[in-house]
């Protein structure tokens, strides 16, 4: 199996929480994975993906990373935050809704 470079960006593993009211209502244990507690804003699964994408960028010698999205894109904000943690310069190309 191939191994891929990975940067350490989040605080993993994130905790699991039992939902007692929902568990009682459904008659079974219901748990949620709290990836919003990963330590980078409310990044969750986006941070997990960025650990691999930004590590690959570093492996290739990148000094700058660029992404695009809507003006309030969580992906863009998390890419910038994670890139800065790794010493990479983030460039965001953001567009307004309806434009």
ABEGO torsion letter per residue (X at the ends): XBBBBBBBABBOBBBBBBBAAAAAAAGBBBBBBBAAAAGBEAAEAAAAAAAAAAAAAAAAGBABBBBBEBAABAAAAAAAAAAAAAGBBBBBBBBBBGX
